Amino acid sequence: MATLCRILLSTFVVILGIGFYCLHTCLNPDADPPQLPRDGWWGRGKAQQDTDDSVKEFQINVSDDLLIDLQQRLSNFRFGEDLENADFNYGFQNSYMKEIVDYWKDQYNWREQERRLNQYQHYITKIEGIYVHFLRARPGEKSARMSCLR
């Protein structure tokens, strides 16, 4: 009798698993994978053979005009209406968005952040039509170990 119960239970679990798999695949059909360019060019327009792929060092330097424009945009920001009882399910709530905008408008010190970011060596290069920004940050201690994320 115990063996029959185990067989029936095992069969039920297998059938249930197959049912869940079929239900999952019906509700979430695999989309076709994106078509990747075969010419190795990811930039806009047609592939260019004479692109400059050298690595250049640069510093972050945002113009005063751009920061003034940002201040104006933040001052002119129009808030929509909150959805009732939606919390953050459909985006930011206006009360919190106002805090964020006020912080960026009145408290955020871009020049200080610029100074902090420029403590590191920044580089830019172009790979297959796309600009890639990266930085080199050496650990402060010679005995520091590099950790890899998995």
C-alpha positions as a printed Julia matrix, in Angstrom:
150×3 Matrix{Float64}:
  0.0    0.0     0.0
  2.84   2.42    0.86
  4.53   1.71   -2.46
  1.31   2.43   -4.36
  0.95   5.76   -2.5
  4.53   6.71   -3.38
  3.99   5.84   -7.05
  0.74   7.83   -7.18
  2.34  10.8    -5.39
  5.39  10.74   -7.7
  3.15  10.54  -10.76
  1.05  13.43   -9.47
  4.15  15.58   -8.84
  5.54  14.85  -12.34
  2.19  15.63  -14.0
  1.88  18.81  -11.93
  5.41  19.87  -12.94
  4.69  19.25  -16.62
  1.45  21.21  -16.29
  3.23  24.2   -14.74
  5.9   24.08  -17.45
  3.27  24.0   -20.21
  1.33  26.83  -18.57
  4.52  28.9   -18.22
  5.52  28.41  -21.85
  2.01  29.24  -23.07
  1.84  32.45  -21.04
  5.46  33.5   -21.71
  6.36  32.46  -25.25
  9.98  33.02  -26.12
 10.42  36.09  -28.27
 12.63  35.86  -31.29
 16.17  36.86  -30.37
 17.2   40.29  -31.62
 18.88  40.41  -34.99
 22.44  41.56  -34.42
 24.36  43.4   -37.09
 26.72  41.09  -38.91
 29.12  43.8   -39.99
 30.33  44.51  -36.43
 29.02  48.08  -36.52
 26.74  49.2   -33.69
 26.84  52.95  -34.28
 24.36  55.06  -36.18
 24.3   54.98  -39.93
 26.42  52.79  -42.13
 29.67  51.24  -40.97
 32.66  53.52  -41.3
 36.06  52.05  -41.95
 38.12  55.1   -40.99
 36.93  55.55  -37.41
 39.28  56.79  -34.74
 39.53  54.02  -32.16
 42.3   55.58  -30.1
 41.94  55.84  -26.34
 41.88  59.43  -25.11
 42.07  60.74  -21.56
 39.59  63.41  -20.54
 38.14  65.17  -17.52
 34.51  65.81  -16.75
 33.85  69.49  -17.32
 30.21  70.55  -17.57
 29.73  74.08  -18.87
 28.04  76.77  -16.79
 25.49  77.2   -19.59
 24.48  73.56  -19.29
 24.08  73.84  -15.52
 21.99  77.01  -15.91
 19.8   75.16  -18.42
 19.41  72.3   -15.93
 18.37  74.76  -13.2
 15.77  76.27  -15.52
 14.41  72.86  -16.48
 14.15  71.82  -12.86
 12.42  75.11  -11.96
  9.93  74.58  -14.8
  9.3   70.9   -14.02
  5.58  70.09  -14.23
  4.27  67.47  -11.86
  1.42  65.22  -12.89
 -1.29  63.9   -10.64
 -0.78  60.87   -8.41
 -2.87  57.8    -8.98
 -4.9   56.91   -5.91
 -3.42  54.15   -3.77
 -0.8   53.36   -6.39
  2.26  53.96   -4.18
  5.26  53.4    -6.46
  3.58  50.73   -8.58
  3.18  53.12  -11.54
  6.17  55.4   -11.06
  7.2   58.14   -8.66
  4.76  59.72   -6.28
  4.64  63.51   -6.67
  5.6   64.2    -3.07
  8.82  62.24   -3.45
  9.48  63.57   -6.95
  9.2   67.13   -5.57
 11.82  66.27   -2.95
 14.16  64.94   -5.64
 13.67  67.96   -7.91
 14.15  70.39   -4.99
 17.32  68.59   -3.97
 18.78  68.78   -7.49
 17.67  72.38   -7.87
 18.71  73.78   -4.48
 21.21  71.49   -2.76
 23.14  69.34   -5.23
 26.63  70.69   -5.74
 27.59  69.62   -9.24
 31.03  71.24   -9.1
 31.89  69.26   -5.96
 30.8   66.02   -7.64
 32.75  66.97  -10.74
 35.85  67.48   -8.59
 35.34  64.1    -6.9
 34.79  62.29  -10.2
 37.88  63.9   -11.73
 40.08  62.36   -9.02
 40.1   59.29  -11.27
 41.57  58.86  -14.73
 38.75  58.95  -17.3
 39.11  57.65  -20.83
 36.97  57.47  -23.92
 37.25  55.41  -27.07
 35.04  54.31  -29.92
 34.31  50.63  -30.43
 32.33  49.58  -33.5
 30.64  52.97  -33.73
 29.75  53.41  -30.06
 31.58  55.72  -27.68
 32.69  53.91  -24.54
 33.59  55.86  -21.4
 35.65  54.08  -18.79
 37.93  54.95  -15.94
 40.95  53.48  -14.32
 40.89  53.43  -10.56
 43.83  51.81   -8.85
 43.43  50.48   -5.31
 45.1   52.56   -2.64
 47.05  49.64   -1.17
 49.51  47.48   -3.07
 48.28  44.45   -1.18
 44.65  45.11   -2.12
 43.04  42.21   -3.95
 40.73  42.58   -6.9
 37.35  40.98   -6.42
 35.28  39.73   -9.29
 31.5   39.72   -9.34
 29.79  36.53  -10.32
